[in-house]
Amino acid sequence: MNGAGGNSTRLLYDDDDDFNNGTPLCSVMFSAVTLALVLVAFKVIYERWVTPLAEVPGSLLHSLTSIPMRYYMLRGRMPEFVEALHQRYGPVVRISPQRVSFSDIAAAKQILGSHAFVKTPAYSMPSPIEPNTFSTLQPEVSVERRKQLGPGFSHRHLAAMESSIRQCCVINVQRKIDALLAAHADGRAVIQYNKWFSLITLDTIGVLGFGQQFRALERERHDLVPVLNRIRAFNYITMALPWLKGAPKLLGGRLRTLATLLSFSQRAIDERRSQPAASGSGSNAPDDLLQRMLDESRAGARPLTDPQMVSETILHLIAGVDTTSSGLTWTLALLLHNPHIMQRLTADIRREFPDRARPITFEDCRQRLPYLAAVVSESLRVLCPAPSILPRVTPPGGVRMGGYFMPAGTWMCCAVNSVHMNPAVFRSPHAFNPDRFLADSPERHSLLAFSTGVRACLGRNLAIVEMYIVLSNLLRNYDLCLPDDAAAVAAQPVADDCKAFVGSVPDIPRNTMMTLNPTHPDRDCLVVVSAAT
C-alpha cells in the first residue's frame, strides 16, 4: 500500500515537473502583455517627447495612431475632421504620427510651389494602373507629361475647341430643356441638376478627350457614369487603406470596375490608332487629347507606352467629369439657396447679353461678367470640389515650417478646406460672399481649389471654361428656383459686418470621396426650370 501510494505521489510530482519545465499559457500571455505595455510606453514617450514633431500642437491620440484620421476619411468627413483640429489647435496641427496639416496660405504656397516637396505614396494609383500626370511621384515625369499634354488644356487650344464645348454645354442642354418644357402644360420642369452636370461634363470630355459623341445628356445615362463613381470611391478608399492598392493583383485579376475602365481606354486607343487620319498631323487628324498622346507616343522625347496612355485617359475621365460637375453642382446650389445673389447675377448676365439666340462664349464671360467669375471663385472656396489635404514629403535634412521643425519624411499636408475656412486668410470665411473676389485683395490670390505651384491642376482652364459657359447661358435663357416642396435646409449664420450681397452656405448633407458630393442628390439637387421672363 505504501509503495503504491508512494508511486502515485511520485507520478503526480513527475507530472508537475513536466509542467514546470514547459511554458505555461499564462506566462506567455504575461510576457506578451508586458511587451505590449513596454512598446506602448516607448511609443508614447517617443511621439510626445523625443521626435521633433512632439512640439507640433495636436492631441495625444492623433500623435500615436492614424486610425482616427483614416476613420474620418472612410466616412467621407476628412475635411471637417481636419478643420475642427485647426480651429482647436491653430494653423499647424499634427493629424497622425507622421502627418502635419497646415491651414496657413503662405506655408501652403511654399510647400506646393516647387518640386522640393514631392508627392507622397498616397497619390499612387491602384495596381495595375500606371503613374499618370496626377499620381506620379517623380518630378521629372510630371514635368515631361505636362509638356506633352499641357498644350491640350491651354486657353489657345480650348478657344479653338469652343464650338465643340458650346455644343455640349449650351446647345444640347437648351435642346433638352426646351423639350422638357414643351412636354409640361405649365411650362415648368424639375431637373436633378447634379446628374445633369455629370452627363454634360462627360459629353464634353468625350469630345475633347476622345473625339467621341457620348450623347450622355440626350439619353440621360451613360455606362461610364457609375463606373467612374465606383473607381473614384475605390481610389479614395485605397488612400485611407493603402494595402488595398494591390487588391486587383492579389485577387489574381482585375476588379470588374477597374477592368471596364481599362478596357474602354485601351479600346479607344486601338480604334484611334487604326484610323488613317491618326497617323499624320494634317488637317484631317483629330485635334483632341487622345491624338496628342498618340503623337507623343511616336515622336516624343520620352514616348508614351500604351499602359501610360491608358492611365492618362482614365485621369481625363475621372478629373474631367467629377471635379467640374461637383463645382457646377455646388455653385448652382449656393445660388438657389441665396436668391438675392442669383437675381443679381442673372440681371447682370441678361443686361450684358440680351440676345438669347447667340450663345455666350467664354471670352464674353471673361471680359464682361466679372460677377460671374466672383461667384464661381467663391463657390469653389466655400464648397471646394476637391477639398483634399494635398500631402507632400519633407525633403532630406528636414525644413522649418510654421515655426516648427519638420524632419525628413514628414507628410506635410496643405489642407485646402482649412485654408479656405481660416479667418486669418478669408474674412468671415463661412459666409458666401462673391464680392471678396471683385477687389484686388490678398483673398483673391489665396484660392486653392485647383491647388497651386508646379503640380497645380492641369485641367483648371477646361473646368473654368465649362463652368462659365454652362452657368451664363443657363441663367440667361431660363428662370431657376427651388421646388415649392423642397426640404428646408439650415444655413450657417452670416457675420453681421458683411455687406449686402452676402449669402449663407446651405447645410446640404455631403461627403468627400476624392470629390465633394451631395449625399442625397435626388432630394437635395432639384431645380424648377422655366423659360426666362
For each residue, the residues with C-beta under 8 A, 3 or more apart:
1: 4 5
2: 5 6
3: 6 7
4: 1 7 8
5: 1 2 8 9
6: 2 3 9 10
7: 3 4 10 11
8: 4 5 11 12
9: 5 6 12 13
10: 6 7 13 14
11: 7 8 14 15
12: 8 9 15 16
13: 9 10 16 17
14: 10 11 17 18
15: 11 12 18 19
16: 12 13 19 20
17: 13 14 20 21
18: 14 15 21 22
19: 15 16 22 24
20: 16 17
21: 17 18
22: 18 19
23: 27 28
24: 19 27 28
25: 28 29
26: 29 30
27: 23 24 30 31
28: 23 24 25 31 32
29: 25 26 32 33
30: 26 27 33 34
31: 27 28 34 35
32: 28 29 35 36
33: 29 30 36 37
34: 30 31 37 38
35: 31 32 38 39
36: 32 33 39 40
37: 33 34 40 41
38: 34 35 41 42
39: 35 36 42 43
40: 36 37 43 44
41: 37 38 44 45
42: 38 39 45 46
43: 39 40 46 47 64
44: 40 41 47 48 60 64
45: 41 42 48 49 50
46: 42 43 49 50 51
47: 43 44 50 51 53 54 63 64 97
48: 44 45 54 60 63
49: 45 46 54
50: 45 46 47 54
51: 46 47 54 407
52: 55 398 404 405 406 407
53: 47 56 63 94 97 98 100 404 406 407 410
54: 47 48 49 50 51 63
55: 52 404 405
56: 53 92 93 94 100 404
57: 89 90 92 93 94
58: 62 63 85 89 93 94 95
59: 62 63 85
60: 44 48 63 64
61: 64 65 68
62: 58 59 65 66 68 69 85 94 95 96
63: 47 48 53 54 58 59 60 94 96 97
64: 43 44 47 60 61 97
65: 61 62 68 96 97
66: 62 69 70 96 97 98 99
67: 70 71
68: 61 62 65 71 72 81
69: 62 66 72 73 78 81 95 96 99
70: 66 67 73 74 240 241
71: 67 68 74 75
72: 68 69 75 77 78 80 81
73: 69 70 76 78 236 239 240
74: 70 71 237 240 241
75: 71 72 511
76: 73 511 512 513
77: 72 80 81 511 512
78: 69 72 73 81 82 388 389 512
79: 82 83 387 415 416 417 418 512 516
80: 72 77 83 84 417
81: 68 69 72 77 78 84 85 95
82: 78 79 85 86 93 95 101 389 413 415 417 418
83: 79 80 86 87 103 415 417 418 421
84: 80 81 87 88
85: 58 59 62 81 82 88 89 93 95 101
86: 82 83 89 90 91 93 101 103 415 418 422
87: 83 84
88: 84 85 93
89: 57 58 85 86 92 93
90: 57 86 93
91: 86 102 103 104 107 402 422 424
92: 56 57 89 100 101 102 103 104 107 401 402 403 404
93: 56 57 58 82 85 86 88 89 90 100 101
94: 53 56 57 58 62 63 97 99 100 101
95: 58 62 69 81 82 85 99 100 101 389 413
96: 62 63 65 66 69 99 411
97: 47 53 63 64 65 66 94
98: 53 66 409 410 411
99: 66 69 94 95 96 389 391 410 411 413
100: 53 56 92 93 94 95 404 406 410 411 412 413
101: 82 85 86 92 93 94 95 389 413 414 415 418
102: 91 92 107 108 111 401 402 412 413 414 415 419
103: 83 86 91 92 415 418 419 421 422 425
104: 91 92 107 108 402 419 422 424 425
105: 108 109 419 422 425 446 448
106: 109 110
107: 91 92 102 104 110 111 401 402 414
108: 102 104 105 111 112 390 414 419 448 452
109: 105 106 112 113 452 453
110: 106 107 113 401
111: 102 107 108 117 390 392 401 412 414
112: 108 109 117 390 392 414 451 452 453 454 455 456
113: 109 110 452 453 454
114: 117 453 454
115: 118 139 142 143 454
116: 395
117: 111 112 114 392 393 394 395 412
118: 115 137 138 139 392 393 395
119: 122 123 135 136 137 391 392 393 455
120: 123 137 391 392 393 411
121: 124 137 242
122: 119 239 242 391 411
123: 119 120 134 135 136 137
124: 121 131 135 137 245
125: 129 130 131 132 135 235 245 311
126: 129 234 235 238 244 245 246 247 248 258
127: 245 246 247 248 249
128: 248 249 254 262 307
129: 125 126 132 135 258 262 310 311 314
130: 125 305 307 308 310 311
131: 124 125 135 136 137 138 141 308 311
132: 125 129 135 136 145 308 311 312 314 315
133: 136 142 145 146 149 312 315 458
134: 123 315 319 458
135: 119 123 124 125 129 131 132 311 315
136: 119 123 131 132 133 141 142 145
137: 118 119 120 121 123 124 131
138: 118 131 141 142
139: 115 118 142 143 454
140: 143 144
141: 131 136 138 144 145
142: 115 133 136 138 139 145 146 454 455
143: 115 139 140 146 147 454
144: 140 141 147 148 301 302
145: 132 133 136 141 142 148 149 312
146: 133 142 143 149 150 458
147: 143 144 150
148: 144 145 292 293 296 300 302 304
149: 133 145 146 152 153 289 292 293 296 312 458
150: 146 147 153 154 458
151: 154 156 157 292
152: 149 157 208 288 289 292
153: 149 150 157 158 458 459 460 461 462
154: 150 151 157 158 461
155: 158 159 461
156: 151 159 160
157: 151 152 153 154 160 161 287
158: 153 154 155 161 162 165 362 461 462 465
159: 155 156 162 362 363
160: 156 157 287
161: 157 158 164 165 207 208 287
162: 158 159 165 166 361 362 465
163: 166 167
164: 161 167 168 204 207 208
165: 158 161 162 168 169 204 207 208 362 465 466 469
166: 162 163 169 170 171 359 361 469
167: 163 164 170 171 172 207
168: 164 165 171 172 200 203 204 207 217
169: 165 166 172 173 200 204 466 469 470 473
170: 166 167 173 174 359 360 469 470 473
171: 166 167 168 174 175 359
172: 167 168 169 175 176 200 203 217 218
173: 169 170 176 177 196 200 217 470 473 474
174: 170 171 177 178 473 477
175: 171 172 178 179
176: 172 173 179 180 217 218
177: 173 174 180 181 189 191 478 529
178: 174 175 181 182
179: 175 176 182 183
180: 176 177 183 184 189 191 529
181: 177 178 184 187 188 189 529 530 531
182: 178 179
183: 179 180 189
184: 180 181 187 188 189
185:
186:
187: 181 184 530 531
188: 181 184 528 529 530
189: 177 180 181 183 184 528 529 530
190: 483 526 527 528 529
191: 177 180 196 526 527 529
192: 195 196 521 522 525 526
193: 196 197 328 329 332 525 526 527
194: 197 198 325 329 517 518 521 525
195: 192 198 199 220 521 525
196: 173 191 192 193 199 200 217
197: 193 194 200 201 324 325 328 329 332 470
198: 194 195 201 202 225 321 322 325
199: 195 196 202 203 216 217 220 221 222 225
200: 168 169 172 173 196 197 203 204 216 217 325 328 466 470
201: 197 198 204 205 320 321 324 325 328 466
202: 198 199 205 206 214 216 222 224 225 228 317 321
203: 168 172 199 200 206 207 213 214 215 216 217
204: 164 165 168 169 200 201 207 208 320 324 462 466
205: 201 202 208 209 210 316 317 320 321
206: 202 203 209 210 212 213 214 216
207: 161 164 165 167 168 203 204 210 211 212 213 288
208: 152 161 164 165 204 205 288 289 320 462
209: 205 206 288 289 290 313 316 317 320
210: 205 206 207 268 272 288 289 290 313
211: 207 272 286 288 290 291
212: 206 207 268
213: 203 206 207
214: 202 203 206 222 224
215: 203 218 219
216: 199 200 202 203 206 219 220 221 222 224 225
217: 168 172 173 176 196 199 200 203 220
218: 172 176 215
219: 215 216 222
220: 195 199 216 217
221: 199 216 225
222: 199 202 214 216 219 225
223: 226 227
224: 202 214 216 227 228 261 264 317
225: 198 199 202 216 221 222 228 229 321
226: 223 229 230
227: 223 224 230 231 257 260 261 264
228: 202 224 225 231 232 261 317 318 321 322
229: 225 226 232 233
230: 226 227 233 234 257
231: 227 228 234 235 257 258 261 314 318
232: 228 229 235 236 318 322 513 514 515
233: 229 230 236 237 513 514
234: 126 230 231 237 238 255 257 258
235: 125 126 231 232 238 239 318 514
236: 73 232 233 239 240 513 514
237: 74 233 234 240 241 244 513
238: 126 234 235 241 242 244 245 247
239: 73 122 235 236 242
240: 70 73 74 236 237
241: 70 74 237 238 244
242: 121 122 238 239 245
243: 246
244: 126 237 238 241 247
245: 124 125 126 127 238 242
246: 126 127 243 249 250
247: 126 127 238 244 250 251 255
248: 126 127 128 251 253 254 255 258
249: 127 128 246 252
250: 246 247
251: 247 248 254 255
252: 249
253: 248 259
254: 128 248 251 258 259 262
255: 234 247 248 251 258 259
256: 259 260
257: 227 230 231 234 260 261
258: 126 129 231 234 248 254 255 261 262
259: 253 254 255 256 262 263
260: 227 256 257 263 264
261: 224 227 228 231 257 258 264 265 314 317
262: 128 129 254 258 259 265 266 310 314
263: 259 260 266 267
264: 224 227 260 261 267 268
265: 261 262 268 269 309 310 313 314 317
266: 262 263 269 270 306 310
267: 263 264 270 271
268: 210 212 264 265 271 272 290 313
269: 265 266 272 273 290 293 294 306 309 310 313
270: 266 267 273 274
271: 267 268 274 275
272: 210 211 268 269 275 278 286 290 291 294
273: 269 270 278 294
274: 270 271 278
275: 271 272 278
276: 279
277: 280 282 284 285 286
278: 272 273 274 275 285 286 291 294
279: 276
280: 277 284 285
281: 285 295
282: 277 285
283:
284: 277 280
285: 277 278 280 281 282 291
286: 211 272 277 278 290 291
287: 157 160 161 291
288: 152 207 208 209 210 211 291 292
289: 149 152 208 209 210 292 293 312 313 316
290: 209 210 211 268 269 272 286 293 294 309 313
291: 211 272 278 285 286 287 288 294 295
292: 148 149 151 152 288 289 295 296
293: 148 149 269 289 290 296 297 304 309 312 313
294: 269 272 273 278 290 291 297 298 309
295: 281 291 292 298 299 300
296: 148 149 292 293 299 300 303 304
297: 293 294 300 303 304 305 306 309
298: 294 295 303
299: 295 296 303
300: 148 295 296 297 303 304
301: 144
302: 144 148
303: 296 297 298 299 300
304: 148 293 296 297 300 308 309 312
305: 130 297 308 309
306: 266 269 297 309 310
307: 128 130 310 311
308: 130 131 132 304 305 311 312
309: 265 269 290 293 294 297 304 305 306 312 313
310: 129 130 262 265 266 269 306 307 313 314
311: 125 129 130 131 132 135 307 308 314 315
312: 132 133 145 149 289 293 304 308 309 315 316
313: 209 210 265 268 269 289 290 293 309 310 316 317
314: 129 132 231 261 262 265 310 311 317 318
315: 132 133 134 135 311 312 318 319
316: 205 209 289 312 313 319 320 459
317: 202 205 209 224 228 261 265 313 314 320 321
318: 228 231 232 235 314 315 321 322 514
319: 134 315 316 322 323 457 459
320: 201 204 205 208 209 316 317 323 324 459 462
321: 198 201 202 205 225 228 317 318 324 325
322: 198 228 232 318 319 325 326 385 514 515
323: 319 320 326 327 385 386 457 459 463 515
324: 197 201 204 320 321 327 328 385 459 462 463 466 467
325: 194 197 198 200 201 321 322 328 329
326: 322 323 329 330 385 386 515 516 517
327: 323 324 330 331 376 379 380 385 449 463 467
328: 193 197 200 201 324 325 331 332 466 467 470 471
329: 193 194 197 325 326 332 333 517 518 521 525
330: 326 327 333 334 379 383 385 516
331: 327 328 334 335 375 376 379 380 467 471
332: 193 197 328 329 335 336 471 480 527
333: 329 330 336 337 383 506 508 518 524 525
334: 330 331 337 338 341 375 378 379 382 383 432 503 505 506
335: 331 332 338 339 341 342 345 375 480
336: 332 333 339 342 480 481 482 527
337: 333 334 482 489 491 503 504 506
338: 334 335 341 342 432 503 504
339: 335 336 342 343 481
340: 343 344 501 503
341: 334 335 338 344 345 375 432 434 501 503
342: 335 336 338 339 345 346 475 480
343: 339 340 346 347
344: 340 341 347 348 371 501
345: 335 341 342 348 349 371 372 375 475
346: 342 343 349 350 475 476
347: 343 344 350 351
348: 344 345 351 352 369 371 372
349: 345 346 352 353 360 369 372 472 475 476
350: 346 347 353 354 475 476 532
351: 347 348 354
352: 348 349 364 368 369
353: 349 350 358 360 364 368 472 476
354: 350 351
355: 358
356: 476 477 532
357:
358: 353 355
359: 166 170 171 469 473
360: 170 349 353 364 365 469 472 473 476
361: 162 166 364 365 469
362: 158 159 162 165 365 366 465 468 469
363: 159 366 367
364: 352 353 360 361 367 368 369 472
365: 360 361 362 368 369 372 373 468 469 472
366: 362 363 369 373 468
367: 363 364
368: 352 353 364 365
369: 348 349 352 364 365 366 372 373 468 472
370: 373 374 438
371: 344 345 348 374 375 434 438
372: 345 348 349 365 369 375 376 468 471 472
373: 365 366 369 370 376 377 437 468
374: 370 371 377 378 434 435 436 437 438
375: 331 334 335 341 345 371 372 378 379 434 471
376: 327 331 372 373 379 380 464 467 468 471
377: 373 374 380 381 434 437 444 447 449
378: 334 374 375 381 382 432 433 434 436 437
379: 327 330 331 334 375 376 382 383 432
380: 327 331 376 377 383 384 385 447 449
381: 377 378 384 420 426 447 449
382: 334 378 379 420 429 430 432 505
383: 330 333 334 379 380 505 510 516
384: 380 381 387 416 417 420 448 449 516
385: 322 323 324 326 327 330 380 449 515 516
386: 323 326 416 449 514 515 516
387: 79 384 416 417 420 512 516
388: 78 416 512 514
389: 78 82 95 99 101 413 414 415 416
390: 108 111 112 413 414 415 416 448 451
391: 99 119 120 122 411 412 413 414
392: 111 112 117 118 119 120 411 412 413 414
393: 117 118 119 120 409 410 411 412
394: 117 398 399 406 407 408 409 410 411 412
395: 116 117 118 398 399 408
396: 408
397: 408
398: 52 394 395 405 406 407 408 410
399: 394 395 405 406
400: 403 404 405 406
401: 92 102 107 110 111 404 406 412
402: 91 92 102 104 107
403: 92 400
404: 52 53 55 56 92 100 400 401
405: 52 55 398 399 400
406: 52 53 100 394 398 399 400 401 410 412
407: 51 52 53 394 398 410
408: 394 395 396 397 398
409: 98 393 394
410: 53 98 99 100 393 394 398 406 407
411: 96 98 99 100 120 122 391 392 393 394
412: 100 102 111 117 391 392 393 394 401 406
413: 82 95 99 100 101 102 389 390 391 392
414: 101 102 107 108 111 112 389 390 391 392 419 448
415: 79 82 83 86 101 102 103 389 390 418 419
416: 79 384 386 387 388 389 390 419 420 448 449 451
417: 79 80 82 83 384 387 420 421
418: 79 82 83 86 101 103 415 421 422
419: 102 103 104 105 108 414 415 416 422 425 446 448
420: 381 382 384 387 416 417 425 426 429 447 448
421: 83 103 417 418 426 429 430
422: 86 91 103 104 105 418 419 425 426 429
423: 426 427 428 429
424: 91 104
425: 103 104 105 419 420 422 429 442 443 446
426: 381 420 421 422 423 429 436 443 446
427: 423 436 443
428: 423 431 433 494 495 497 498 502
429: 382 420 421 422 423 425 426
430: 382 421 492 493 494 505
431: 428 492 494 495 498 502 503 504 505
432: 334 338 341 378 379 382 502 503 504 505
433: 378 428 436 498 499 501 502 503
434: 341 371 374 375 377 378 437 438 501
435: 374 438 439 499 501 502
436: 374 378 426 427 433 439 441 443 444
437: 373 374 377 378 434 443 444 447
438: 370 371 374 434 435
439: 435 436 444
440: 444
441: 436 444
442: 425 445 446
443: 425 426 427 436 437 446
444: 377 436 437 439 440 441 447
445: 442
446: 105 419 425 426 442 443
447: 377 380 381 420 437 444 450
448: 105 108 384 390 414 416 419 420 451 452
449: 327 377 380 381 384 385 386 416
450: 447 456 457 460 463
451: 112 390 416 448 455 456 457
452: 108 109 112 113 448 456
453: 109 112 113 114 456
454: 112 113 114 115 139 142 143
455: 112 119 142 451
456: 112 450 451 452 453 460
457: 319 323 450 451 460 463
458: 133 134 146 149 150 153
459: 153 316 319 320 323 324 462 463
460: 153 450 456 457 463 464
461: 153 154 155 158 464 465
462: 153 158 204 208 320 324 459 465 466
463: 323 324 327 450 457 459 460 466 467
464: 376 460 461 467 468
465: 158 162 165 362 461 462 468 469
466: 165 169 200 201 204 324 328 462 463 469 470
467: 324 327 328 331 376 463 464 470 471
468: 362 365 366 369 372 373 376 464 465 471 472
469: 165 166 169 170 359 360 361 362 365 465 466 472 473
470: 169 170 173 197 200 328 466 467 473 474
471: 328 331 332 372 375 376 467 468 474 475
472: 349 353 360 364 365 369 372 468 469 475 476
473: 169 170 173 174 359 360 469 470 476 477
474: 173 470 471 477 478 480
475: 342 345 346 349 350 471 472 478 480
476: 346 349 350 353 356 360 472 473 532
477: 174 356 473 474 531 532
478: 177 474 475 529 530 531 532
479: 529 530 531 532 533
480: 332 335 336 342 474 475 527 528 529
481: 336 339 527 528
482: 336 337 486 526 527 528
483: 190 486 526 527 528
484:
485:
486: 482 483 489 526
487: 523 524
488:
489: 337 486 506 507 508 524
490: 506 507
491: 337 504 505 506 507
492: 430 431 504 505 507
493: 430 504
494: 428 430 431 498 502 503 504
495: 428 431 498
496:
497: 428
498: 428 431 433 494 495 502
499: 433 435 502
500:
501: 340 341 344 433 434 435
502: 428 431 432 433 435 494 498 499
503: 334 337 338 340 341 431 432 433 494
504: 337 338 431 432 491 492 493 494
505: 334 382 383 430 431 432 491 492
506: 333 334 337 489 490 491
507: 489 490 491 492
508: 333 489 518 524
509: 518 519 520 524
510: 383 516 517 518 519
511: 75 76 77 516 517 519
512: 76 77 78 79 387 388 515 516 517
513: 76 232 233 236 237 517
514: 232 233 235 236 318 322 386 388
515: 232 322 323 326 385 386 512
516: 79 326 330 383 384 385 386 387 510 511 512
517: 194 326 329 510 511 512 513 521
518: 194 329 333 508 509 510 521 524 525
519: 509 510 511 524
520: 509 523 524
521: 192 194 195 329 517 518 524 525
522: 192 525 526
523: 487 520 526
524: 333 487 489 508 509 518 519 520 521
525: 192 193 194 195 329 333 518 521 522
526: 190 191 192 193 482 483 486 522 523
527: 190 191 193 332 336 480 481 482 483
528: 188 189 190 480 481 482 483
529: 177 180 181 188 189 190 191 478 479 480
530: 181 187 188 189 478 479 533
531: 181 187 477 478 479
532: 350 356 476 477 478 479
533: 479 530
